[in-house]
Amino acid sequence: MRVLCIGECMAEMVPTGGSQDYRLGFAGDTFNTAWYLARSAPRVQVSYLTVVGDDAISAQMTKFTRDSGIDDGLIRTSPDKTVGLYMISLDKGERSFSYWRSDSAARALADDVDHLRKAMADADVIYFSGITLAILPDAGRSTLIDAVKEARAAGKEIAFDPNLRPRLWASMDAMRDAIMEGAAVCDIALPSYEDEAHCFDDPTPQATARRYVDAGADTVIVKNGSGAVIVFEDGTWSESPVHPVTDLVDTTAAGDSFNAGVLAGYAKGAPTQSSVAFACNLARAVVQQRGALVPIAADELTLDEKT
Ligand code: AMP
């Protein structure tokens, strides 16, 4: 089983204690999902498609990708650009983020349509997000959506997390339109209710699920923080309980790791209910540690035994 994740990975500066001391990391929503998927499903081939520069930081990022067990063979290089960057600032324990990504190499990830089509043809599952769509220029966004649509018609399984980030879009309307275009070409939609309620005024998680089903998704899995996960599949509703943690540390990458759990289950042929339970376990472990990419104990990664 081959899973292709498409999007942007950024350099990440994490404060280490001293007011001017930082540790370099690499993260980004679709990359985080690829990273957790490579860990939770070692027999699945996980590939990451993006564009980086040909400078030292880009080489470090590509090496990190490879060393994480993610295939880097589809990463293109743009000689005039480099990777995006974000910096985490801490003020009395509160984290805030500053981004330098408006001219990142990843914005060109849909420029080579032949490369995109070939990558999708070689995959069984294709995963992208609303952030993947947000960073692209209009032409690139259309190219990506069209390529995904063709891939779906050719029998590929398409998974999409709307990952709504109004600040990355010119307007709320532009975001809503593009997100629903993404929804129309996916099989599995993985929205987070809090964001959806804020941006689409959905009164309930079920209303969110219904909107994605109406757009064309077959399966909708609505994350809802510490609330139950709502699943709509084959015309049937179900709920998966979430066991809230008592020691919530950092929700960064909660949704990304959850998506990895769902994809790991799908790749192993597990029923959706089991995949969702595994995804909840994985995300539960992630929110108890600081940072996007955190070490996970082996017993959290054994979907086989749980299905
Ligand atoms: P979200 O995108 O915030 O809805 O969260 C994604 C997933 O992370 C949820 O569906 C849960 O599985 C998990 N999660 C988030 N917050 C908590 C929490 N407080 N306790 C346990 N799991 C959580």
py3Dmol code that shows the C-alpha trace and the ligand (Angstrom):
import py3Dmol

protein = """\
ATOM      1  CA  MET A   1       0.000   0.000   0.000  1.00  0.00           C
ATOM      2  CA  ARG A   2       1.412   3.370  -1.011  1.00  0.00           C
ATOM      3  CA  VAL A   3       0.199   6.617   0.553  1.00  0.00           C
ATOM      4  CA  LEU A   4       1.084   9.939  -1.041  1.00  0.00           C
ATOM      5  CA  CYS A   5       0.897  13.032   1.184  1.00  0.00           C
ATOM      6  CA  ILE A   6       0.984  16.424  -0.565  1.00  0.00           C
ATOM      7  CA  GLY A   7       1.744  19.779   1.062  1.00  0.00           C
ATOM      8  CA  GLU A   8       4.280  21.983   2.784  1.00  0.00           C
ATOM      9  CA  CYS A   9       6.829  21.126   5.446  1.00  0.00           C
ATOM     10  CA  MET A  10       8.441  24.101   7.199  1.00  0.00           C
ATOM     11  CA  ALA A  11      11.512  24.684   9.285  1.00  0.00           C
ATOM     12  CA  GLU A  12      10.403  25.146  12.900  1.00  0.00           C
ATOM     13  CA  MET A  13      12.235  27.173  15.560  1.00  0.00           C
ATOM     14  CA  VAL A  14      11.327  25.917  19.030  1.00  0.00           C
ATOM     15  CA  PRO A  15      12.411  27.916  22.107  1.00  0.00           C
ATOM     16  CA  THR A  16      14.686  25.910  24.389  1.00  0.00           C
ATOM     17  CA  GLY A  17      14.625  28.022  27.534  1.00  0.00           C
ATOM     18  CA  GLY A  18      16.994  30.940  27.050  1.00  0.00           C
ATOM     19  CA  SER A  19      15.293  33.985  25.540  1.00  0.00           C
ATOM     20  CA  GLN A  20      17.276  33.673  22.287  1.00  0.00           C
ATOM     21  CA  ASP A  21      17.932  29.935  22.156  1.00  0.00           C
ATOM     22  CA  TYR A  22      16.028  27.813  19.662  1.00  0.00           C
ATOM     23  CA  ARG A  23      16.098  24.238  18.410  1.00  0.00           C
ATOM     24  CA  LEU A  24      15.551  23.578  14.713  1.00  0.00           C
ATOM     25  CA  GLY A  25      12.793  21.154  13.786  1.00  0.00           C
ATOM     26  CA  PHE A  26      10.664  20.419  10.735  1.00  0.00           C
ATOM     27  CA  ALA A  27       6.860  20.241  10.655  1.00  0.00           C
ATOM     28  CA  GLY A  28       3.725  21.108   8.688  1.00  0.00           C
ATOM     29  CA  ASP A  29       0.214  19.658   8.762  1.00  0.00           C
ATOM     30  CA  THR A  30       0.409  17.101   5.918  1.00  0.00           C
ATOM     31  CA  PHE A  31       4.032  16.348   6.792  1.00  0.00           C
ATOM     32  CA  ASN A  32       3.041  15.628  10.407  1.00  0.00           C
ATOM     33  CA  THR A  33       0.458  13.161   9.136  1.00  0.00           C
ATOM     34  CA  ALA A  34       3.070  11.486   6.911  1.00  0.00           C
ATOM     35  CA  TRP A  35       5.444  11.318   9.901  1.00  0.00           C
ATOM     36  CA  TYR A  36       2.903   9.682  12.233  1.00  0.00           C
ATOM     37  CA  LEU A  37       1.738   7.380   9.456  1.00  0.00           C
ATOM     38  CA  ALA A  38       5.292   6.174   8.778  1.00  0.00           C
ATOM     39  CA  ARG A  39       5.561   5.377  12.505  1.00  0.00           C
ATOM     40  CA  SER A  40       2.208   3.727  12.952  1.00  0.00           C
ATOM     41  CA  ALA A  41       2.198   1.689   9.736  1.00  0.00           C
ATOM     42  CA  PRO A  42       5.803   0.659   9.005  1.00  0.00           C
ATOM     43  CA  ARG A  43       4.775  -1.630   6.142  1.00  0.00           C
ATOM     44  CA  VAL A  44       3.010   1.181   4.305  1.00  0.00           C
ATOM     45  CA  GLN A  45       5.137   3.154   1.859  1.00  0.00           C
ATOM     46  CA  VAL A  46       4.624   6.820   2.740  1.00  0.00           C
ATOM     47  CA  SER A  47       5.771   9.428   0.207  1.00  0.00           C
ATOM     48  CA  TYR A  48       5.816  13.190   0.611  1.00  0.00           C
ATOM     49  CA  LEU A  49       5.355  15.480  -2.376  1.00  0.00           C
ATOM     50  CA  THR A  50       6.484  19.068  -1.989  1.00  0.00           C
ATOM     51  CA  VAL A  51       9.076  21.514  -3.340  1.00  0.00           C
ATOM     52  CA  VAL A  52      12.162  22.698  -1.463  1.00  0.00           C
ATOM     53  CA  GLY A  53      15.135  24.912  -2.387  1.00  0.00           C
ATOM     54  CA  ASP A  54      18.638  23.688  -3.126  1.00  0.00           C
ATOM     55  CA  ASP A  55      20.184  25.272  -0.027  1.00  0.00           C
ATOM     56  CA  ALA A  56      21.468  23.694   3.176  1.00  0.00           C
ATOM     57  CA  ILE A  57      18.213  23.974   5.167  1.00  0.00           C
ATOM     58  CA  SER A  58      16.276  22.310   2.326  1.00  0.00           C
ATOM     59  CA  ALA A  59      18.818  19.483   2.241  1.00  0.00           C
ATOM     60  CA  GLN A  60      18.430  19.068   6.008  1.00  0.00           C
ATOM     61  CA  MET A  61      14.658  18.918   5.645  1.00  0.00           C
ATOM     62  CA  THR A  62      14.857  16.292   2.915  1.00  0.00           C
ATOM     63  CA  LYS A  63      17.278  14.251   5.004  1.00  0.00           C
ATOM     64  CA  PHE A  64      14.931  14.512   7.990  1.00  0.00           C
ATOM     65  CA  THR A  65      12.114  13.254   5.754  1.00  0.00           C
ATOM     66  CA  ARG A  66      14.199  10.280   4.626  1.00  0.00           C
ATOM     67  CA  ASP A  67      15.462   9.519   8.119  1.00  0.00           C
ATOM     68  CA  SER A  68      11.833   9.513   9.322  1.00  0.00           C
ATOM     69  CA  GLY A  69      11.039   6.619   6.993  1.00  0.00           C
ATOM     70  CA  ILE A  70       9.215   8.816   4.479  1.00  0.00           C
ATOM     71  CA  ASP A  71      10.089   8.457   0.798  1.00  0.00           C
ATOM     72  CA  ASP A  72      11.621  11.732  -0.435  1.00  0.00           C
ATOM     73  CA  GLY A  73      11.831  10.711  -4.103  1.00  0.00           C
ATOM     74  CA  LEU A  74       8.931  12.987  -5.116  1.00  0.00           C
ATOM     75  CA  ILE A  75      10.343  16.163  -3.556  1.00  0.00           C
ATOM     76  CA  ARG A  76      11.233  18.605  -6.337  1.00  0.00           C
ATOM     77  CA  THR A  77      13.818  21.367  -6.015  1.00  0.00           C
ATOM     78  CA  SER A  78      13.361  25.020  -6.965  1.00  0.00           C
ATOM     79  CA  PRO A  79      16.770  26.720  -7.195  1.00  0.00           C
ATOM     80  CA  ASP A  80      15.466  30.269  -6.553  1.00  0.00           C
ATOM     81  CA  LYS A  81      13.418  29.508  -3.436  1.00  0.00           C
ATOM     82  CA  THR A  82      13.734  27.959  -0.029  1.00  0.00           C
ATOM     83  CA  VAL A  83      11.484  26.333   2.565  1.00  0.00           C
ATOM     84  CA  GLY A  84       9.021  28.254   4.755  1.00  0.00           C
ATOM     85  CA  LEU A  85       9.831  28.917   8.403  1.00  0.00           C
ATOM     86  CA  TYR A  86       7.861  29.383  11.600  1.00  0.00           C
ATOM     87  CA  MET A  87       8.974  30.360  15.046  1.00  0.00           C
ATOM     88  CA  ILE A  88       7.268  29.543  18.307  1.00  0.00           C
ATOM     89  CA  SER A  89       7.327  32.223  21.016  1.00  0.00           C
ATOM     90  CA  LEU A  90       6.513  31.531  24.644  1.00  0.00           C
ATOM     91  CA  ASP A  91       4.990  34.160  26.930  1.00  0.00           C
ATOM     92  CA  LYS A  92       4.156  32.891  30.425  1.00  0.00           C
ATOM     93  CA  GLY A  93       3.569  29.417  28.994  1.00  0.00           C
ATOM     94  CA  GLU A  94       1.321  30.676  26.138  1.00  0.00           C
ATOM     95  CA  ARG A  95       2.590  29.767  22.673  1.00  0.00           C
ATOM     96  CA  SER A  96       2.290  32.079  19.684  1.00  0.00           C
ATOM     97  CA  PHE A  97       3.513  31.486  16.144  1.00  0.00           C
ATOM     98  CA  SER A  98       5.223  33.740  13.564  1.00  0.00           C
ATOM     99  CA  TYR A  99       5.385  32.529   9.965  1.00  0.00           C
ATOM    100  CA  TRP A 100       7.653  33.237   6.998  1.00  0.00           C
ATOM    101  CA  ARG A 101       6.035  31.165   4.286  1.00  0.00           C
ATOM    102  CA  SER A 102       4.504  33.585   1.769  1.00  0.00           C
ATOM    103  CA  ASP A 103       7.232  32.919  -0.820  1.00  0.00           C
ATOM    104  CA  SER A 104       8.134  29.340   0.055  1.00  0.00           C
ATOM    105  CA  ALA A 105       9.242  26.779  -2.524  1.00  0.00           C
ATOM    106  CA  ALA A 106       6.224  24.575  -1.678  1.00  0.00           C
ATOM    107  CA  ARG A 107       3.911  27.080  -3.387  1.00  0.00           C
ATOM    108  CA  ALA A 108       5.121  25.602  -6.668  1.00  0.00           C
ATOM    109  CA  LEU A 109       4.183  22.018  -5.786  1.00  0.00           C
ATOM    110  CA  ALA A 110       1.483  21.850  -8.470  1.00  0.00           C
ATOM    111  CA  ASP A 111       3.500  23.600 -11.191  1.00  0.00           C
ATOM    112  CA  ASP A 112       4.672  20.354 -12.778  1.00  0.00           C
ATOM    113  CA  VAL A 113       1.433  18.593 -13.673  1.00  0.00           C
ATOM    114  CA  ASP A 114       3.176  15.558 -15.193  1.00  0.00           C
ATOM    115  CA  HIS A 115       5.098  15.017 -11.966  1.00  0.00           C
ATOM    116  CA  LEU A 116       1.865  15.361  -9.975  1.00  0.00           C
ATOM    117  CA  ARG A 117      -0.043  12.926 -12.201  1.00  0.00           C
ATOM    118  CA  LYS A 118       2.756  10.358 -12.156  1.00  0.00           C
ATOM    119  CA  ALA A 119       3.064  10.574  -8.364  1.00  0.00           C
ATOM    120  CA  MET A 120      -0.689  10.037  -7.992  1.00  0.00           C
ATOM    121  CA  ALA A 121      -0.709   7.175 -10.504  1.00  0.00           C
ATOM    122  CA  ASP A 122       1.895   5.366  -8.380  1.00  0.00           C
ATOM    123  CA  ALA A 123      -0.096   5.799  -5.148  1.00  0.00           C
ATOM    124  CA  ASP A 124      -3.044   3.898  -3.682  1.00  0.00           C
ATOM    125  CA  VAL A 125      -4.102   6.641  -1.265  1.00  0.00           C
ATOM    126  CA  ILE A 126      -3.659  10.393  -1.760  1.00  0.00           C
ATOM    127  CA  TYR A 127      -3.833  12.780   1.184  1.00  0.00           C
ATOM    128  CA  PHE A 128      -3.946  16.580   1.057  1.00  0.00           C
ATOM    129  CA  SER A 129      -5.416  19.397   3.132  1.00  0.00           C
ATOM    130  CA  GLY A 130      -6.977  22.833   3.085  1.00  0.00           C
ATOM    131  CA  ILE A 131      -3.532  24.202   3.909  1.00  0.00           C
ATOM    132  CA  THR A 132      -2.132  22.477   0.796  1.00  0.00           C
ATOM    133  CA  LEU A 133      -4.827  24.337  -1.176  1.00  0.00           C
ATOM    134  CA  ALA A 134      -4.288  27.615   0.691  1.00  0.00           C
ATOM    135  CA  ILE A 135      -0.588  27.980  -0.133  1.00  0.00           C
ATOM    136  CA  LEU A 136      -1.097  27.469  -3.874  1.00  0.00           C
ATOM    137  CA  PRO A 137      -1.675  30.226  -6.420  1.00  0.00           C
ATOM    138  CA  ASP A 138      -5.070  29.962  -8.165  1.00  0.00           C
ATOM    139  CA  ALA A 139      -3.657  28.107 -11.184  1.00  0.00           C
ATOM    140  CA  GLY A 140      -1.784  25.608  -9.001  1.00  0.00           C
ATOM    141  CA  ARG A 141      -4.901  24.992  -6.908  1.00  0.00           C
ATOM    142  CA  SER A 142      -6.943  24.175 -10.029  1.00  0.00           C
ATOM    143  CA  THR A 143      -4.182  21.901 -11.305  1.00  0.00           C
ATOM    144  CA  LEU A 144      -4.062  20.013  -8.018  1.00  0.00           C
ATOM    145  CA  ILE A 145      -7.849  19.664  -7.726  1.00  0.00           C
ATOM    146  CA  ASP A 146      -8.102  18.453 -11.341  1.00  0.00           C
ATOM    147  CA  ALA A 147      -5.298  15.927 -10.826  1.00  0.00           C
ATOM    148  CA  VAL A 148      -6.932  14.619  -7.643  1.00  0.00           C
ATOM    149  CA  LYS A 149     -10.274  14.361  -9.437  1.00  0.00           C
ATOM    150  CA  GLU A 150      -8.662  12.294 -12.217  1.00  0.00           C
ATOM    151  CA  ALA A 151      -6.917  10.113  -9.648  1.00  0.00           C
ATOM    152  CA  ARG A 152     -10.194   9.487  -7.823  1.00  0.00           C
ATOM    153  CA  ALA A 153     -11.870   8.560 -11.108  1.00  0.00           C
ATOM    154  CA  ALA A 154      -8.996   6.121 -11.686  1.00  0.00           C
ATOM    155  CA  GLY A 155      -9.831   4.401  -8.384  1.00  0.00           C
ATOM    156  CA  LYS A 156      -7.408   6.038  -5.950  1.00  0.00           C
ATOM    157  CA  GLU A 157      -8.639   6.646  -2.414  1.00  0.00           C
ATOM    158  CA  ILE A 158      -8.568  10.378  -1.656  1.00  0.00           C
ATOM    159  CA  ALA A 159      -8.387  11.694   1.915  1.00  0.00           C
ATOM    160  CA  PHE A 160      -8.796  15.399   2.686  1.00  0.00           C
ATOM    161  CA  ASP A 161      -8.531  17.392   5.899  1.00  0.00           C
ATOM    162  CA  PRO A 162     -10.090  20.857   5.335  1.00  0.00           C
ATOM    163  CA  ASN A 163      -7.753  22.258   8.035  1.00  0.00           C
ATOM    164  CA  LEU A 164      -9.372  25.684   7.905  1.00  0.00           C
ATOM    165  CA  ARG A 165      -6.903  28.562   8.358  1.00  0.00           C
ATOM    166  CA  PRO A 166      -8.651  31.842   7.435  1.00  0.00           C
ATOM    167  CA  ARG A 167      -5.382  33.793   7.762  1.00  0.00           C
ATOM    168  CA  LEU A 168      -3.914  31.911   4.787  1.00  0.00           C
ATOM    169  CA  TRP A 169      -6.750  32.986   2.494  1.00  0.00           C
ATOM    170  CA  ALA A 170      -7.655  36.270   0.780  1.00  0.00           C
ATOM    171  CA  SER A 171     -11.185  36.069   2.243  1.00  0.00           C
ATOM    172  CA  MET A 172     -13.529  33.716   4.095  1.00  0.00           C
ATOM    173  CA  ASP A 173     -15.518  33.239   0.894  1.00  0.00           C
ATOM    174  CA  ALA A 174     -12.400  32.305  -1.098  1.00  0.00           C
ATOM    175  CA  MET A 175     -11.508  29.766   1.595  1.00  0.00           C
ATOM    176  CA  ARG A 176     -14.990  28.287   1.799  1.00  0.00           C
ATOM    177  CA  ASP A 177     -15.228  27.932  -2.011  1.00  0.00           C
ATOM    178  CA  ALA A 178     -11.823  26.256  -2.340  1.00  0.00           C
ATOM    179  CA  ILE A 179     -12.424  23.936   0.610  1.00  0.00           C
ATOM    180  CA  MET A 180     -15.700  22.722  -0.860  1.00  0.00           C
ATOM    181  CA  GLU A 181     -13.914  22.115  -4.183  1.00  0.00           C
ATOM    182  CA  GLY A 182     -11.491  19.918  -2.263  1.00  0.00           C
ATOM    183  CA  ALA A 183     -14.418  18.203  -0.562  1.00  0.00           C
ATOM    184  CA  ALA A 184     -15.998  17.435  -3.934  1.00  0.00           C
ATOM    185  CA  VAL A 185     -13.007  15.318  -5.019  1.00  0.00           C
ATOM    186  CA  CYS A 186     -12.411  13.303  -1.827  1.00  0.00           C
ATOM    187  CA  ASP A 187     -13.582   9.921  -0.549  1.00  0.00           C
ATOM    188  CA  ILE A 188     -12.723  10.495   3.109  1.00  0.00           C
ATOM    189  CA  ALA A 189     -13.166  13.974   4.642  1.00  0.00           C
ATOM    190  CA  LEU A 190     -11.550  14.599   8.036  1.00  0.00           C
ATOM    191  CA  PRO A 191     -12.836  17.969   9.318  1.00  0.00           C
ATOM    192  CA  SER A 192     -12.427  19.357  12.865  1.00  0.00           C
ATOM    193  CA  TYR A 193     -15.749  20.590  14.204  1.00  0.00           C
ATOM    194  CA  GLU A 194     -14.498  23.637  16.109  1.00  0.00           C
ATOM    195  CA  ASP A 195     -12.961  25.136  12.944  1.00  0.00           C
ATOM    196  CA  GLU A 196     -15.944  24.161  10.797  1.00  0.00           C
ATOM    197  CA  ALA A 197     -18.447  25.706  13.204  1.00  0.00           C
ATOM    198  CA  HIS A 198     -16.429  28.923  13.216  1.00  0.00           C
ATOM    199  CA  CYS A 199     -15.996  29.179   9.428  1.00  0.00           C
ATOM    200  CA  PHE A 200     -19.183  27.532   8.093  1.00  0.00           C
ATOM    201  CA  ASP A 201     -21.599  28.192  10.989  1.00  0.00           C
ATOM    202  CA  ASP A 202     -22.382  24.485  11.318  1.00  0.00           C
ATOM    203  CA  PRO A 203     -24.704  24.070  14.333  1.00  0.00           C
ATOM    204  CA  THR A 204     -23.599  20.468  15.053  1.00  0.00           C
ATOM    205  CA  PRO A 205     -20.842  17.994  14.033  1.00  0.00           C
ATOM    206  CA  GLN A 206     -23.569  16.133  12.141  1.00  0.00           C
ATOM    207  CA  ALA A 207     -24.252  19.278  10.100  1.00  0.00           C
ATOM    208  CA  THR A 208     -20.540  19.415   9.251  1.00  0.00           C
ATOM    209  CA  ALA A 209     -20.589  15.773   8.146  1.00  0.00           C
ATOM    210  CA  ARG A 210     -23.735  16.326   6.088  1.00  0.00           C
ATOM    211  CA  ARG A 211     -22.151  19.288   4.254  1.00  0.00           C
ATOM    212  CA  TYR A 212     -19.142  17.171   3.228  1.00  0.00           C
ATOM    213  CA  VAL A 213     -21.344  14.254   2.187  1.00  0.00           C
ATOM    214  CA  ASP A 214     -23.479  16.606   0.109  1.00  0.00           C
ATOM    215  CA  ALA A 215     -20.268  17.904  -1.525  1.00  0.00           C
ATOM    216  CA  GLY A 216     -19.327  14.380  -2.601  1.00  0.00           C
ATOM    217  CA  ALA A 217     -17.368  12.643   0.181  1.00  0.00           C
ATOM    218  CA  ASP A 218     -18.264   8.980   0.854  1.00  0.00           C
ATOM    219  CA  THR A 219     -16.991   8.879   4.418  1.00  0.00           C
ATOM    220  CA  VAL A 220     -16.820  11.823   6.811  1.00  0.00           C
ATOM    221  CA  ILE A 221     -15.014  11.603  10.141  1.00  0.00           C
ATOM    222  CA  VAL A 222     -15.606  14.716  12.262  1.00  0.00           C
ATOM    223  CA  LYS A 223     -13.038  15.359  15.006  1.00  0.00           C
ATOM    224  CA  ASN A 224     -14.313  17.332  17.946  1.00  0.00           C
ATOM    225  CA  GLY A 225     -11.497  17.910  20.435  1.00  0.00           C
ATOM    226  CA  SER A 226     -12.278  15.956  23.594  1.00  0.00           C
ATOM    227  CA  GLY A 227     -15.819  15.270  22.321  1.00  0.00           C
ATOM    228  CA  ALA A 228     -16.871  12.072  20.549  1.00  0.00           C
ATOM    229  CA  VAL A 229     -15.783  11.595  16.938  1.00  0.00           C
ATOM    230  CA  ILE A 230     -18.768  11.538  14.572  1.00  0.00           C
ATOM    231  CA  VAL A 231     -18.570   9.148  11.605  1.00  0.00           C
ATOM    232  CA  PHE A 232     -20.844   9.055   8.581  1.00  0.00           C
ATOM    233  CA  GLU A 233     -20.216   6.108   6.283  1.00  0.00           C
ATOM    234  CA  ASP A 234     -22.383   4.146   3.856  1.00  0.00           C
ATOM    235  CA  GLY A 235     -25.412   6.175   4.882  1.00  0.00           C
ATOM    236  CA  THR A 236     -24.942   5.310   8.562  1.00  0.00           C
ATOM    237  CA  TRP A 237     -24.033   7.459  11.567  1.00  0.00           C
ATOM    238  CA  SER A 238     -21.821   6.290  14.386  1.00  0.00           C
ATOM    239  CA  GLU A 239     -19.873   7.828  17.255  1.00  0.00           C
ATOM    240  CA  SER A 240     -16.476   6.945  18.686  1.00  0.00           C
ATOM    241  CA  PRO A 241     -15.859   8.049  22.252  1.00  0.00           C
ATOM    242  CA  VAL A 242     -12.790  10.126  23.106  1.00  0.00           C
ATOM    243  CA  HIS A 243     -11.309   9.604  26.560  1.00  0.00           C
ATOM    244  CA  PRO A 244     -10.257  13.164  27.490  1.00  0.00           C
ATOM    245  CA  VAL A 245      -6.803  13.491  28.969  1.00  0.00           C
ATOM    246  CA  THR A 246      -6.476  14.992  32.418  1.00  0.00           C
ATOM    247  CA  ASP A 247      -3.052  16.436  31.586  1.00  0.00           C
ATOM    248  CA  LEU A 248      -3.568  18.300  28.304  1.00  0.00           C
ATOM    249  CA  VAL A 249      -0.167  19.764  27.328  1.00  0.00           C
ATOM    250  CA  ASP A 250      -0.273  20.886  23.694  1.00  0.00           C
ATOM    251  CA  THR A 251      -2.863  20.209  20.997  1.00  0.00           C
ATOM    252  CA  THR A 252      -0.403  20.900  18.147  1.00  0.00           C
ATOM    253  CA  ALA A 253      -0.732  18.118  15.544  1.00  0.00           C
ATOM    254  CA  ALA A 254      -3.666  16.457  17.356  1.00  0.00           C
ATOM    255  CA  GLY A 255      -5.698  16.443  14.147  1.00  0.00           C
ATOM    256  CA  ASP A 256      -2.691  15.562  11.970  1.00  0.00           C
ATOM    257  CA  SER A 257      -1.791  12.526  14.087  1.00  0.00           C
ATOM    258  CA  PHE A 258      -5.457  11.517  14.241  1.00  0.00           C
ATOM    259  CA  ASN A 259      -5.562  11.557  10.418  1.00  0.00           C
ATOM    260  CA  ALA A 260      -2.443   9.379  10.340  1.00  0.00           C
ATOM    261  CA  GLY A 261      -4.227   6.877  12.569  1.00  0.00           C
ATOM    262  CA  VAL A 262      -7.218   6.768  10.233  1.00  0.00           C
ATOM    263  CA  LEU A 263      -4.955   6.299   7.187  1.00  0.00           C
ATOM    264  CA  ALA A 264      -2.933   3.607   8.963  1.00  0.00           C
ATOM    265  CA  GLY A 265      -6.152   1.727   9.664  1.00  0.00           C
ATOM    266  CA  TYR A 266      -7.365   2.138   6.110  1.00  0.00           C
ATOM    267  CA  ALA A 267      -4.026   0.944   4.732  1.00  0.00           C
ATOM    268  CA  LYS A 268      -4.242  -2.171   6.888  1.00  0.00           C
ATOM    269  CA  GLY A 269      -7.812  -2.867   5.799  1.00  0.00           C
ATOM    270  CA  ALA A 270      -9.243  -2.267   9.281  1.00  0.00           C
ATOM    271  CA  PRO A 271     -12.910  -1.302   9.661  1.00  0.00           C
ATOM    272  CA  THR A 272     -13.393   2.464  10.000  1.00  0.00           C
ATOM    273  CA  GLN A 273     -14.540   2.120  13.611  1.00  0.00           C
ATOM    274  CA  SER A 274     -11.232   0.413  14.554  1.00  0.00           C
ATOM    275  CA  SER A 275      -9.215   2.953  12.587  1.00  0.00           C
ATOM    276  CA  VAL A 276     -10.960   5.794  14.416  1.00  0.00           C
ATOM    277  CA  ALA A 277     -10.336   4.159  17.807  1.00  0.00           C
ATOM    278  CA  PHE A 278      -6.659   3.811  16.926  1.00  0.00           C
ATOM    279  CA  ALA A 279      -6.568   7.417  15.683  1.00  0.00           C
ATOM    280  CA  CYS A 280      -8.023   8.585  19.014  1.00  0.00           C
ATOM    281  CA  ASN A 281      -5.340   6.661  20.943  1.00  0.00           C
ATOM    282  CA  LEU A 282      -2.599   8.159  18.828  1.00  0.00           C
ATOM    283  CA  ALA A 283      -3.911  11.750  19.087  1.00  0.00           C
ATOM    284  CA  ARG A 284      -4.490  11.284  22.824  1.00  0.00           C
ATOM    285  CA  ALA A 285      -0.812  10.478  23.264  1.00  0.00           C
ATOM    286  CA  VAL A 286       0.202  13.442  21.106  1.00  0.00           C
ATOM    287  CA  VAL A 287      -1.745  16.042  23.126  1.00  0.00           C
ATOM    288  CA  GLN A 288       0.060  14.940  26.274  1.00  0.00           C
ATOM    289  CA  GLN A 289       3.434  16.113  24.957  1.00  0.00           C
ATOM    290  CA  ARG A 290       4.804  19.406  23.722  1.00  0.00           C
ATOM    291  CA  GLY A 291       5.492  19.895  20.013  1.00  0.00           C
ATOM    292  CA  ALA A 292       4.200  18.679  16.657  1.00  0.00           C
ATOM    293  CA  LEU A 293       6.261  15.495  16.260  1.00  0.00           C
ATOM    294  CA  VAL A 294       6.499  13.653  19.559  1.00  0.00           C
ATOM    295  CA  PRO A 295       7.768  10.196  20.468  1.00  0.00           C
ATOM    296  CA  ILE A 296       4.952   7.707  20.919  1.00  0.00           C
ATOM    297  CA  ALA A 297       5.140   4.586  23.073  1.00  0.00           C
ATOM    298  CA  ALA A 298       5.081   1.322  21.147  1.00  0.00           C
ATOM    299  CA  ASP A 299       1.771   0.194  22.666  1.00  0.00           C
ATOM    300  CA  GLU A 300       0.033   3.198  21.104  1.00  0.00           C
ATOM    301  CA  LEU A 301       1.171   2.089  17.666  1.00  0.00           C
ATOM    302  CA  THR A 302      -0.210  -1.448  17.518  1.00  0.00           C
ATOM    303  CA  LEU A 303      -3.292  -1.198  15.386  1.00  0.00           C
ATOM    304  CA  ASP A 304      -2.954  -4.862  14.357  1.00  0.00           C
ATOM    305  CA  GLU A 305      -3.654  -6.133  17.871  1.00  0.00           C
ATOM    306  CA  LYS A 306      -6.579  -3.750  18.235  1.00  0.00           C
ATOM    307  CA  THR A 307      -8.450  -4.801  15.099  1.00  0.00           C
TER     308      THR A 307
END
"""
ligand_1 = """\
23
AMP
P -9.306 18.371 17.138
O -8.729 18.532 15.770
O -8.924 19.447 18.108
O -10.771 18.144 17.106
O -8.631 17.066 17.767
C -8.270 15.950 17.009
C -8.321 14.714 17.854
O -7.354 14.813 18.926
C -9.655 14.474 18.556
O -10.588 13.831 17.708
C -9.219 13.566 19.689
O -9.086 12.230 19.214
C -7.841 14.117 20.049
N -7.973 15.055 21.171
C -8.046 16.409 21.108
N -8.166 16.935 22.351
C -8.160 15.894 23.223
C -8.252 15.768 24.635
N -8.390 16.841 25.437
N -8.214 14.528 25.181
C -8.064 13.436 24.398
N -7.970 13.488 23.053
C -8.022 14.690 22.458
"""
view = py3Dmol.view(width=600, height=400)
view.addModel(protein, "pdb")
view.setStyle({"model": 0}, {"cartoon": {"style": "trace"}})
view.addModel(ligand_1, "xyz")
view.setStyle({"model": 1}, {"stick": {}})
view.zoomTo()
view.show()
